[in-house]
């Protein structure tokens, strides 16, 4: 059996965690010898970090490649060429399609045509402030082959543009199964006319990586009165509701003051670590934002603060985070990996997905909105969060166990939908 996983960005540690969980669920459902081919934005680099997986370049990225100076006009022509060839292949006219394609392009399309299942990976990439053309190209190829398409755990929408509403209505109504991380995303699809019968709300796939014994043990832990170990995860954000520069300034100032407060008043040691760092080929490195914050810390605080700039796999991150007493997390998957490691999280939300996640866990009150960061208020929220831990810890990790069990239900849902 051959399964295609599409639209991955494995150089992003959060996306890698989703991918690892998805591969595990698929192998459990369909057998360990199932061939899984992952179409990724940086397949050569991803193969170095995850050599156990078979990577290929995303359809659009291979099809539309052109020298930089000609990228836009020639890229569109190339994408049209591959789309036309795919239509011929869908009719069995391979002899006409082959001369239009490179060897690798034909191999890619043949994989899509013959795959028993195509799963578009989970995440937050189907929102209108991101470029959607690469994803739409991929889905268009799937529809042309009448491929058995499914969507893993998504946060998506809303879709305000008419062309997107029409395109996604067709795509999601074609899909055999759509797994969504929150009710709001489900509503966004129903709003554009997607039939609700194959829409299922389940937790983020990364929760499936959790170990229940570790979470049970975490319930008995306590926050130390001195020498707490804290990890802080930050990122650059350029979609503030107001001015981006001012938004980033307040965000970094708020995190910096919280770090100083932890060191001075809790005797904490603080490390900056994130899911998106240490890979030169990736478009961003969260360590750069962490370095900016560290440079502004008072002299009496700096010796207790460190910056871990290295790449960590999802498994390595979970082990590292399990040794901490508290995590301040901006990236959602840094929060999820911390939770499955058994460490409480004070979250900063830059998209609705984080608020939805913590509402589901019964911890919505602790979410800080990145658009409303204020140094004094954020440090006060930190104090209240730590003070509440004796009462909230057990319920939090009971909720994480439930989320993990529910996340694993995605495997049987995929199995059932694939047989229909």
C-alpha positions as CSV (number, residue, x, y, z in Angstrom):
1,X,0.0,0.0,0.0
2,X,1.2,3.5,-0.8
3,X,0.1,6.6,1.1
4,X,1.0,10.1,0.1
5,X,1.3,12.8,2.8
6,X,1.3,16.3,1.2
7,X,1.9,19.9,2.1
8,X,4.5,19.3,4.9
9,X,7.1,21.7,6.2
10,X,9.2,19.3,8.3
11,X,11.8,22.0,9.0
12,X,9.2,23.5,11.3
13,X,9.4,21.5,14.5
14,X,5.7,21.7,15.1
15,X,4.9,20.5,11.6
16,X,7.5,17.7,12.2
17,X,5.6,16.6,15.4
18,X,2.3,16.5,13.4
19,X,4.1,14.5,10.7
20,X,5.6,12.0,13.2
21,X,2.2,11.5,14.8
22,X,0.5,11.0,11.5
23,X,3.0,8.5,10.2
24,X,2.6,6.5,13.5
25,X,-1.2,6.5,13.2
26,X,-1.1,5.5,9.6
27,X,1.3,2.6,10.2
28,X,-0.8,1.4,13.1
29,X,-3.9,1.5,11.0
30,X,-2.6,0.1,7.7
31,X,0.5,-1.9,8.7
32,X,4.2,-1.2,9.4
33,X,5.2,-2.1,5.9
34,X,3.0,0.6,4.3
35,X,5.0,2.9,2.0
36,X,4.5,6.5,3.0
37,X,5.8,9.2,0.7
38,X,6.0,12.7,2.1
39,X,5.8,15.7,-0.2
40,X,7.7,18.5,1.6
41,X,8.8,22.1,0.9
42,X,12.5,21.2,1.6
43,X,12.8,17.5,1.0
44,X,16.6,17.3,0.8
45,X,17.1,19.0,4.1
46,X,14.3,17.2,5.8
47,X,15.8,13.9,4.8
48,X,19.0,14.8,6.7
49,X,17.0,15.4,9.9
50,X,14.5,12.6,9.5
51,X,16.3,9.9,7.5
52,X,13.6,7.3,8.4
53,X,11.1,9.1,6.1
54,X,10.8,9.2,2.3
55,X,10.6,12.8,1.1
56,X,9.9,14.3,-2.3
57,X,9.5,17.9,-3.3
58,X,6.0,19.4,-3.1
59,X,4.2,19.3,-6.5
60,X,4.0,23.0,-7.1
61,X,7.6,23.7,-5.9
62,X,9.0,21.2,-8.5
63,X,6.5,22.1,-11.2
64,X,6.8,25.9,-11.0
65,X,10.6,26.2,-10.4
66,X,12.3,28.8,-12.6
67,X,15.4,31.0,-12.3
68,X,14.7,33.9,-9.9
69,X,14.5,36.6,-12.6
70,X,11.9,34.5,-14.5
71,X,10.2,32.9,-11.5
72,X,6.8,34.5,-11.6
73,X,6.0,34.4,-15.3
74,X,7.8,31.2,-16.1
75,X,6.6,29.5,-12.9
76,X,3.0,30.0,-13.9
77,X,3.7,28.6,-17.3
78,X,5.4,25.6,-15.8
79,X,2.6,25.0,-13.4
80,X,0.1,25.1,-16.3
81,X,2.2,22.6,-18.2
82,X,2.2,20.1,-15.3
83,X,-1.5,20.6,-14.7
84,X,-2.3,19.9,-18.4
85,X,-0.1,16.8,-18.3
86,X,-1.9,15.6,-15.2
87,X,-5.2,15.8,-17.0
88,X,-3.8,13.6,-19.8
89,X,-2.6,11.1,-17.3
90,X,-6.0,11.0,-15.6
91,X,-7.4,9.8,-19.0
92,X,-4.6,7.2,-19.3
93,X,-2.8,9.2,-22.1
94,X,0.7,8.7,-20.6
95,X,2.3,8.7,-24.0
96,X,1.1,12.3,-24.6
97,X,1.9,13.4,-21.0
98,X,5.5,12.1,-20.7
99,X,7.0,14.5,-23.3
100,X,5.6,17.4,-21.3
101,X,7.2,16.4,-18.0
102,X,10.6,15.8,-16.5
103,X,11.2,12.3,-15.2
104,X,10.7,13.4,-11.6
105,X,7.5,15.3,-12.4
106,X,6.0,12.2,-14.1
107,X,7.1,10.1,-11.1
108,X,5.4,12.6,-8.7
109,X,2.1,12.6,-10.6
110,X,2.2,8.9,-11.0
111,X,2.4,8.6,-7.2
112,X,-0.6,10.9,-6.8
113,X,-2.5,9.0,-9.4
114,X,-1.9,5.5,-7.9
115,X,-1.8,6.3,-4.2
116,X,-4.4,4.4,-2.1
117,X,-4.7,7.4,0.1
118,X,-3.5,11.1,0.0
119,X,-3.5,12.9,3.4
120,X,-2.9,16.7,3.4
121,X,-0.9,17.1,6.7
122,X,-2.3,18.9,9.7
123,X,-1.5,22.5,10.7
124,X,-2.5,26.1,10.0
125,X,-1.7,26.7,6.4
126,X,-5.2,27.2,4.8
127,X,-5.8,30.8,6.0
128,X,-6.0,33.8,3.8
129,X,-3.0,35.7,5.3
130,X,-0.8,33.0,3.8
131,X,-0.2,32.3,0.1
132,X,-2.6,29.6,-0.9
133,X,-1.7,28.9,-4.6
134,X,0.8,26.1,-3.8
135,X,-1.8,24.2,-1.8
136,X,-4.6,24.8,-4.3
137,X,-2.4,23.5,-7.1
138,X,-1.9,20.3,-5.1
139,X,-5.6,19.9,-4.4
140,X,-6.4,20.5,-8.0
141,X,-4.2,17.6,-9.1
142,X,-5.9,15.4,-6.5
143,X,-9.3,16.3,-7.9
144,X,-8.2,15.7,-11.4
145,X,-7.1,12.2,-10.5
146,X,-10.3,11.7,-8.4
147,X,-7.8,10.8,-5.6
148,X,-8.9,9.5,-2.2
149,X,-8.0,12.8,-0.4
150,X,-8.2,13.4,3.3
151,X,-7.2,16.3,5.6
152,X,-5.4,15.7,8.9
153,X,-6.0,18.0,11.9
154,X,-6.5,21.5,10.6
155,X,-7.1,25.0,11.9
156,X,-8.4,26.9,8.8
157,X,-10.3,29.8,7.5
158,X,-12.3,32.0,7.5
159,X,-12.5,32.4,3.8
160,X,-13.7,35.8,2.8
161,X,-12.5,35.9,-0.8
162,X,-15.0,34.6,-3.4
163,X,-12.4,32.6,-5.3
164,X,-11.2,30.9,-2.2
165,X,-14.7,30.1,-1.0
166,X,-15.6,28.5,-4.3
167,X,-12.3,26.6,-4.6
168,X,-12.4,25.2,-1.0
169,X,-16.0,24.3,-1.2
170,X,-15.2,22.0,-4.1
171,X,-12.1,20.6,-2.5
172,X,-13.5,19.9,0.9
173,X,-16.7,18.4,-0.5
174,X,-14.5,16.0,-2.6
175,X,-12.5,14.9,0.4
176,X,-13.4,11.7,2.1
177,X,-12.6,12.9,5.6
178,X,-11.7,16.3,7.1
179,X,-10.2,16.4,10.6
180,X,-10.3,19.8,12.3
181,X,-8.7,20.9,15.5
182,X,-11.5,23.2,16.6
183,X,-15.2,23.9,16.2
184,X,-14.4,27.3,14.8
185,X,-12.7,25.8,11.8
186,X,-15.6,23.4,11.3
187,X,-17.9,26.4,11.2
188,X,-15.7,28.1,8.6
189,X,-16.2,25.1,6.3
190,X,-19.9,24.8,6.9
191,X,-20.1,28.6,6.2
192,X,-18.8,28.1,2.6
193,X,-21.2,25.2,1.9
194,X,-19.1,22.1,2.8
195,X,-21.3,19.2,3.8
196,X,-20.8,18.5,7.6
197,X,-21.2,14.7,7.5
198,X,-17.4,14.1,6.9
199,X,-16.1,16.9,9.2
200,X,-14.8,15.7,12.5
201,X,-13.3,17.8,15.3
202,X,-10.4,16.0,17.0
203,X,-7.3,17.3,18.9
204,X,-4.1,18.2,17.2
205,X,-2.3,15.1,15.9
206,X,0.8,15.8,18.0
207,X,-1.1,14.9,21.2
208,X,-1.0,11.3,19.9
209,X,2.7,11.3,20.8
210,X,1.9,11.5,24.5
211,X,2.8,8.9,27.1
212,X,0.2,8.4,29.8
213,X,2.6,7.2,32.5
214,X,4.6,10.4,32.1
215,X,1.5,12.5,32.4
216,X,0.3,10.6,35.5
217,X,3.6,11.2,37.1
218,X,3.4,14.9,36.2
219,X,0.3,15.3,38.3
220,X,2.3,14.8,41.5
221,X,5.0,17.3,40.7
222,X,5.1,20.7,42.4
223,X,6.5,24.1,41.4
224,X,9.7,24.8,43.4
225,X,9.9,27.8,45.7
226,X,13.4,28.4,44.5
227,X,15.6,27.4,41.5
228,X,12.7,26.8,39.1
229,X,13.7,25.7,35.6
230,X,11.8,27.6,33.0
231,X,11.8,27.4,29.2
232,X,10.6,30.4,27.1
233,X,9.6,30.1,23.4
234,X,9.3,33.2,21.3
235,X,8.9,33.9,17.6
236,X,8.7,36.8,15.1
237,X,5.1,37.7,14.2
238,X,4.1,40.1,11.3
239,X,0.3,39.9,11.4
240,X,-0.5,42.1,14.4
241,X,-3.9,43.7,14.4
242,X,-2.1,47.1,14.8
243,X,1.3,48.3,13.9
244,X,3.7,45.3,13.5
245,X,6.8,47.1,14.9
246,X,4.9,48.4,18.0
247,X,3.3,44.9,18.5
248,X,6.7,43.2,18.4
249,X,8.2,45.8,20.8
250,X,5.4,45.3,23.4
251,X,5.6,41.5,23.0
252,X,9.4,41.4,23.5
253,X,9.3,43.8,26.4
254,X,6.5,41.8,28.1
255,X,8.5,38.5,27.7
256,X,11.7,40.2,28.9
257,X,10.1,41.6,32.0
258,X,8.5,38.2,32.8
259,X,12.0,36.6,32.5
260,X,13.5,39.2,34.8
261,X,10.7,38.6,37.3
262,X,11.3,34.8,37.2
263,X,15.0,35.2,37.9
264,X,14.7,37.9,40.6
265,X,11.6,36.7,42.4
266,X,11.5,33.0,41.8
267,X,15.2,32.3,41.7
268,X,14.6,30.7,38.3
269,X,17.0,29.7,35.6
270,X,15.6,30.5,32.2
271,X,16.4,29.0,28.8
272,X,15.1,30.2,25.4
273,X,14.2,27.2,23.2
274,X,11.8,26.8,20.3
275,X,10.5,24.4,17.7
276,X,11.8,26.6,14.9
277,X,15.5,27.1,15.3
278,X,18.9,25.7,14.3
279,X,18.1,25.0,10.6
280,X,19.8,27.4,8.3
281,X,17.7,26.5,5.3
282,X,14.4,27.3,7.1
283,X,12.9,30.8,6.5
284,X,13.0,31.8,10.1
285,X,14.9,31.1,13.3
286,X,13.2,31.9,16.6
287,X,16.6,32.2,18.3
288,X,17.0,35.6,16.7
289,X,14.0,37.0,18.5
290,X,15.2,35.4,21.8
291,X,18.7,37.0,21.3
292,X,17.0,40.4,20.9
293,X,15.1,39.9,24.2
294,X,18.2,38.7,26.0
295,X,20.2,41.7,24.9
296,X,17.8,44.0,26.7
297,X,17.8,42.1,30.0
298,X,19.2,43.8,33.1
299,X,22.8,42.9,34.0
300,X,21.7,41.2,37.2
301,X,19.5,38.8,35.3
302,X,21.6,37.8,32.3
303,X,23.7,35.1,34.1
304,X,20.6,33.1,34.9
305,X,19.4,33.2,31.3
306,X,20.7,31.1,28.4
307,X,19.9,30.6,24.7
308,X,19.7,27.2,23.2
309,X,20.1,27.7,19.4
310,X,20.3,24.1,18.4
311,X,17.9,22.0,16.4
312,X,15.9,19.5,18.4
313,X,13.6,16.8,17.0
314,X,10.2,16.6,18.5
315,X,11.3,13.6,20.7
316,X,14.3,15.5,21.9
317,X,12.2,18.5,22.7
318,X,9.8,16.4,24.8
319,X,12.7,15.0,26.8
320,X,14.1,18.5,27.3
321,X,10.8,20.0,28.3
322,X,10.0,17.2,30.7
323,X,12.9,18.5,32.9
324,X,11.4,21.9,33.3
325,X,9.0,23.3,35.8
326,X,7.2,25.8,33.6
327,X,7.1,26.8,29.9
328,X,6.1,30.1,28.4
329,X,5.2,29.2,24.9
330,X,4.3,31.3,21.9
331,X,4.3,28.6,19.2
332,X,1.4,26.3,19.6
333,X,3.4,23.1,19.1
334,X,5.9,24.2,21.7
335,X,2.9,24.4,24.0
336,X,1.6,20.9,23.0
337,X,5.0,19.3,23.2
338,X,5.4,20.8,26.7
339,X,2.1,19.5,27.8
340,X,2.7,16.0,26.6
341,X,6.1,16.2,28.4
342,X,4.2,16.9,31.6
343,X,5.1,20.5,32.1
344,X,2.5,23.3,32.7
345,X,2.3,26.0,30.0
346,X,1.6,29.7,30.1
347,X,0.6,30.3,26.4
348,X,0.8,33.4,24.2
349,X,-1.6,33.2,21.3
350,X,-0.9,34.7,17.9
351,X,-3.8,32.9,16.1
352,X,-7.1,31.6,17.3
353,X,-5.9,28.0,17.3
354,X,-4.1,28.5,20.6
355,X,-7.1,30.0,22.4
356,X,-9.2,27.1,21.1
357,X,-6.6,24.6,22.3
358,X,-6.5,25.9,25.8
359,X,-10.3,26.3,26.1
360,X,-10.6,22.6,25.3
361,X,-8.1,21.9,28.1
362,X,-10.1,24.0,30.6
363,X,-7.2,26.6,30.7
364,X,-8.5,29.3,28.4
365,X,-8.2,32.0,31.1
366,X,-4.4,31.7,31.1
367,X,-4.0,32.6,27.4
368,X,-2.3,35.9,26.7
369,X,-3.2,37.6,23.4
370,X,-0.1,38.6,21.5
371,X,-2.0,41.7,20.2
372,X,-2.6,42.9,23.8
373,X,0.7,42.3,25.5
374,X,1.5,44.5,28.4
375,X,4.6,44.0,30.5
376,X,2.9,44.5,33.9
377,X,-0.2,42.6,33.1
378,X,1.7,39.6,31.6
379,X,4.0,39.3,34.7
380,X,0.8,39.5,36.9
381,X,-0.7,36.7,34.8
382,X,2.5,34.7,35.3
383,X,2.2,35.1,39.1
384,X,-1.5,34.1,39.1
385,X,-0.7,31.1,36.9
386,X,2.0,29.8,39.2
387,X,-0.1,30.4,42.3
388,X,-3.0,28.4,40.8
389,X,-0.9,25.4,39.8
390,X,-1.5,23.3,43.0
391,X,-5.2,23.4,42.2
392,X,-5.1,23.2,38.4
393,X,-2.2,20.8,37.7
394,X,-4.1,17.5,38.1
395,X,-7.1,18.6,36.0
396,X,-4.8,20.0,33.3
397,X,-3.0,16.7,32.8
398,X,-6.2,14.7,33.0
399,X,-7.3,16.9,30.1
400,X,-4.1,16.2,28.2
401,X,-4.6,12.5,28.6
402,X,-8.1,12.8,27.2
403,X,-6.8,14.9,24.3
404,X,-4.2,12.3,23.6
405,X,-6.8,9.5,23.5
406,X,-9.0,11.6,21.2
407,X,-6.1,12.4,18.9
408,X,-5.4,8.7,18.4
409,X,-9.0,8.2,17.3
410,X,-7.9,9.9,14.0
411,X,-6.3,6.6,12.9
412,X,-9.5,4.6,12.9
413,X,-11.4,7.5,11.4
414,X,-8.9,7.5,8.5
415,X,-9.1,3.8,8.2
416,X,-12.9,3.8,8.0
417,X,-13.0,6.6,5.5
418,X,-10.4,4.9,3.3
419,X,-12.6,1.9,2.9
420,X,-15.7,3.8,1.8
